[in-house]
Amino acid sequence: MGAVGSVDLELDVIQWLQAKAGFDVVVRDEVDNNLLQELPTIQVQRLPVGDDDGLRLDRALIDVDVYAATRGEALELAGLVRGWLLLELRGSKTDRAQYGRVRSSPPPAIRPYENTGLRRAGAVYEIYSHPAS
């Protein structure tokens, strides 16, 4: 039985989203100089906030950015990600974690990005989980 904080939630969500998005989409934790050649890309990062119950329950805030060639494509994929997380991750189980409540706050919206060759949409997700047992 794993203790609170024993699950690398960022890695688990990346792998879970990659399985949902398929091989035409890159899902990762950091972007690099090849971003324009790797669109669409979903970036997943755990934020340095959240809390736990001191035993097993973890409440994480996960920032998800979607990079795509156009505004419409970025918003469309961000909407798919939102649906996957809210409707399919909630109540699911991976080899590492059992997922509970998932909500988006704020929901997906366009975010500024310095490179005018692509568009970025993002949202923050509050995800409750505990280690798989």
C-alpha positions in Angstrom: 0.0 0.0 0.0 1.5 3.3 -1.1 1.7 6.4 1.1 0.4 9.8 0.1 2.8 11.4 -2.4 4.1 8.0 -3.6 2.5 8.4 -7.1 4.1 10.5 -9.7 0.8 11.9 -10.8 2.3 14.0 -13.6 3.8 10.9 -15.2 0.6 8.9 -14.7 -1.6 11.5 -16.3 0.8 11.9 -19.2 0.7 8.2 -19.9 -3.0 8.0 -19.5 -3.6 11.0 -21.9 -1.2 9.6 -24.4 -3.2 6.4 -24.6 -6.4 8.5 -25.1 -4.9 10.9 -27.7 -3.1 8.3 -29.8 0.2 8.5 -31.6 -0.6 11.6 -33.7 -0.4 13.7 -30.6 2.7 14.3 -28.4 2.0 14.3 -24.6 4.8 15.4 -22.4 5.9 17.4 -19.4 8.2 20.0 -21.1 8.2 21.7 -24.5 11.4 22.2 -26.5 12.7 23.9 -29.6 11.1 21.3 -31.9 7.5 22.2 -30.8 6.5 23.5 -34.2 7.4 20.2 -35.7 5.5 18.2 -33.0 2.0 19.7 -33.2 -0.4 18.9 -31.7 1.3 18.7 -28.3 -0.3 18.3 -24.9 1.9 19.5 -22.0 1.1 18.2 -18.5 2.6 19.8 -15.4 1.8 19.3 -11.7 1.6 22.7 -10.0 3.4 23.3 -6.7 0.1 23.6 -4.8 -2.5 21.2 -3.5 -2.7 19.1 -0.4 -3.3 15.7 1.1 -5.0 14.0 4.0 -1.7 12.9 5.6 -2.4 9.3 4.8 -3.2 8.4 1.2 -5.5 10.9 -0.5 -3.7 13.4 -2.7 -5.3 16.6 -4.2 -3.2 17.8 -7.1 -3.6 20.8 -9.4 -2.4 19.8 -12.9 -1.9 22.4 -15.6 -2.6 21.2 -19.1 -1.6 23.2 -22.2 -2.5 22.2 -25.7 -0.4 23.5 -28.6 -1.7 23.4 -32.1 -1.3 25.1 -35.5 -4.6 27.1 -35.2 -6.8 28.5 -32.5 -9.6 26.2 -33.4 -7.4 23.1 -33.3 -6.0 24.1 -29.9 -9.5 24.7 -28.4 -10.9 21.5 -30.0 -8.1 19.3 -28.5 -8.3 21.1 -25.2 -12.0 20.3 -25.1 -11.3 16.6 -25.8 -8.8 16.6 -23.0 -11.3 18.2 -20.7 -13.9 15.5 -21.5 -11.4 12.7 -21.1 -10.3 14.0 -17.7 -13.7 14.9 -16.3 -15.7 11.9 -17.7 -13.2 9.1 -18.0 -10.3 9.7 -15.6 -12.7 10.2 -12.7 -13.3 6.8 -11.1 -10.6 5.0 -13.2 -7.6 3.1 -12.0 -4.1 2.8 -13.5 -1.3 0.6 -12.3 -0.2 3.5 -10.1 -3.3 5.3 -8.9 -7.0 5.2 -8.3 -8.7 8.5 -9.4 -11.6 10.2 -7.7 -13.0 13.7 -8.2 -11.7 15.7 -11.2 -12.8 19.2 -12.0 -11.4 22.0 -14.2 -10.9 25.5 -12.8 -10.7 27.4 -15.0 -11.9 25.4 -18.0 -9.9 25.5 -21.3 -9.3 28.9 -22.8 -6.7 30.5 -25.2 -3.5 31.4 -23.4 -0.9 33.8 -24.9 2.3 32.3 -26.4 5.3 34.1 -27.8 5.5 32.0 -31.0 3.0 33.3 -33.6 3.4 30.0 -35.6 1.1 28.1 -33.1 -1.7 28.6 -30.7 -2.0 27.5 -27.0 -5.1 26.6 -25.0 -5.0 25.5 -21.4 -6.8 24.7 -18.2 -6.1 23.7 -14.7 -7.5 20.4 -13.3 -8.0 19.5 -9.7 -7.5 15.8 -9.4 -8.0 13.6 -6.3 -6.2 10.3 -6.2 -4.6 7.7 -4.0 -2.1 5.0 -4.7 -3.5 1.9 -6.4 -3.9 -1.0 -4.0 
